[in-house]
């Protein structure tokens, strides 16, 4: 859809006194910093408008979910001239360097409010242009005399799509007092009936995957040479998760390298996202 957009010259004023035109020009190099919850989709949202405007892009995906964006940029570079779309990976330090870099003219960031503040501070010295999509406080409204039954499932997924890990997820709900109790009761009943998955793609149960943040310590790596930098608690969580996978799914320890959509190579301490997806989530993402 973005590829079909046009950026025509806009005539602001045209009369006997003057003619004023608005021409949109590329800002230059755009830095894109994307989160882990919708890694591929948000990367597309960042990159394509910048290209359409004639800019070049440096993309930095989340260290938890870089693979889909790496593949996206790889495919784009099969047809684009060298240097038009670039990608760097790493932790928050890489994002800081991008925000500070004098040769990046604009930063597009999607993520938390606290990190957004940090991006703004770091970009201030070079007076970068900024687009910050931060955590929302989205509301739903149920009007008086509404038939609530058809709405309950929609309200549920408005709240819990992608396990609620969505900036536009429903966080407030306004209901007329005449239907307040009924909506609360039916919504609670519906939520209570939804099974929550454990994040293991092999398991055939669970409509809603768990919050990814609770899976970050459930990582699998080199069983013989656990990094000395990994805390005792993390090691215990690691070994417990391996035992759980082996006992539940009959896998060998060597096969238990993939846990949910998150894996880690403890030998180099780099988080990567594994090629797994929850088949019972409406989006397929964790």
N, C-alpha and C positions, 0 to 999 in steps of 0.2 A: 504494500500500500504506500509506504513512504517513497519508493522509487518513482511512483507516478505523480508525486507532488510537484508543483511548479512554484517558482519564486519570481513572478513577473514584477516589472517596474510598476510601482503604485503612484498614481498621480494624486497628490495631496491637494493641489490648487492649480487651476488653469483658467485665467481670466485676462482681461486687458492689462492688468497691472503686473502679473507675474505668472510663471509656471513653476511649480514645485513638484519634484519627483523624489520618491523614496526608492533608493537602490540598496538592495541587501547584498553585502559583500562577505566573503569568508573571514572569520576572525583569526584563522591560522591553525595552530595545533591544538586539538582538543584532547584533554586527558579524561578518560572514563574510568571510574572506580565503582565496581558493582558488588552487590552483596551475595550471600550464599543461598538465599531462599528461592529465588527464581533466576538462576545464573544465566541461562541461555537467553531467555526472553528479555531480561533487562539489558543484557549486552546488545541485543538487536535494537532496542529502544534508544540506547545511547549512540551507537555507531552509525546507524543508517541516516538519521537526520543530519549528523555532522558531515557525512559524505555528500548528501544531497545539497548541502550549503556550500560545498567546495572545500571543506576542511580536511586535514589529515588527522589521524586518531592514534593515540596510545592508550590501549586498554589494559586495565589491571583487574583481573577477577579476584574473588575471594580466595584465600589460600585453602579453604575447605572444599570448594567446588570449582576448580579451574579447568577441568578437562573439556567440558562442552564448549567453553569460550575459546580455548586453545584450538580445538578442532574447527570452530567457526572461522576464526582468523586464518587458519591454515587453508581452508577452502576458498576464502575470499582472496587470498594471495595467489591463488592459481589463475585468477583473471585480472586482478588489479595490478597496476604498476608497483614496483618495489617502493616501500616506505610510505604508502598511503595508509595502510592499517597495520599497526604494530601492537605487540603484546608483551607485557612483562608480568612476572609472577612473584609472589612473596607476601610477607606479612605487612603489618601496619607501617613499618618503616618505609616500605616502598611507596605507599600512598602518601606519606609525609614528604618524601623527596619529590614526588610528582607535584604536590601542591605548592612546594617551594620553588620548583624549577623555573628559571627565568625564561626558558624557551617554550614553555607551555602557556598558551594564551587564555585558555578556558578550562575549567574543571566541571565535569558533570558527575555528581555523586548521589548514589542511592544507599541509604543506610540509617543508622541511628542518629538521634539528635545530638548526643555527646560527640560522636565522631564528626558530624557535620560542623559543629562549632570548631573542632580542631582543624578541619579542612579550611574553614573560613579564616581562622587566625593565620594558618600557614600561607594562605594565598594573598594575604593583605599586603605584604611587602612589595609584591610585583603587580598589585592591583588587578589580579586576574578576574575575568568574568566568571560568574558562578551560577550553576543550576543545582540546587540542593533539594532532593526529594527525601524528606525525613519521615520519621514515624508519625502516622496520622492519628486522629481521634474520631473516626468515621461513625456516623449515626444512621440509624434506621428509624422510620416513622410508620406506625400502624395507625391509619386514620379511623375515626369512629365508624361503627357499623360494618367494619371489614370482616369478611369471611376468613377466619384465621387458619382454618385447617390447611388450605392450599399453601399458606405462607410458612408454616412451621419448618418444613424441609428447606425452603429457600433461605430462611433466617439462619438455620443451622449452618449451611454451607457458606453463607455470608460471614459467619463467625469463624468457622473451623476449616475452611478450604486450606489445603497445604498445612494442616495441623495448626491453623491460626497464625502461621509464620508468613503473613502477608501485610504489607503496609496499609493496604486498603481494606483490611478485614473489619467487619462490623464490631465496634467496641461499645457503642451506646444504642439503646433502643427506647424510643418514646412511644408509649401506648396510652390511648385514652383511658381514663379511670374506669369507665364502664366495662372495659375488657381486660384490664390490667391483670386481675387474678387469673382469668382463663388463659391468657397468653403465657404467663409465668408457669402455670401448671402444665400446659401442653408442651411448652418448650423444654421444661425440665424432664418430662416423661420421654420426649424424643431423644434428648441428649443422653439420657440414661440407657437407652436401647441400642446405642451405637457402640460396637466393639472397637477397641483401640488396638492397633497392630503393634508388634514389637520391633518393627523396622527390618525384619529379616525377609528379603524378597522370596525366599523359598517357602515361607509359611502361607497357607491358603486361608488365613483368617485375618480379620482386622480391616475396617474401613478407613480408619484415621491413623496415620503413622504417628509415632511419638515425636516430641519436640527434638529437633536435631541437636540442640545444645546439650541434651542429656546423653547423647551418643558420642560426644567428643572424647570422653575418657574410655569408651568401649572400642578401643582400637587394637588392631592385630598387627604384629610385626615379626621381627626375627626372634624366635622363641629361645634361641641359644645365647644370643648376645643382646640382651636388652640394654638400651642406652643407660649410662650412668646418670644422665640428666633427668631421667624419668623418675618421678617421686614414687615412694613405696605404695601410696594409695593408688596411683595410676597403674602400677604394676599389678597390684592385687585385682583391680577392676579388669585389667587386660586378661589375666589368667582366669578369672571367674567367667568372663564372657566367652573365652575359648572353650572352657569346660561345658558351658551351657549349650553352645553351638554343637559341639561334638556329641553331647548326650542327647540333645533334642533332635538333631537332624542326621545323626549317624555319620558325620564327616570326620575326616582325619584332622589332626591339628594343622597339618600343612595346607589342607583345603580351607581352613578357617581364616584365610587371609582377608576375605571380604566380609565386612560386617555392615549391614544396612547400606547406606550410600556413602559411608565414610570409612576410609582406610588410612593407615599411617605407616610410613617407613621409619621405624624408630632408630634405624642406624644413621639416618641423616636428619631426622627430626622434621621432615616435611610432610604436611598434610596434603592429601589428594583425595578427590572424590572418585569412588569406584563406579564401574559401569553397571550399577544396579538401580532398579526403580520399583516403587511400590505399586503393584498391579491393581490394588484395591483402592487407591486414592483417585479421586476424579481427575487430578492433574498428572498423576504418575510421578510426582516429585516428592522428596522428603524435605 
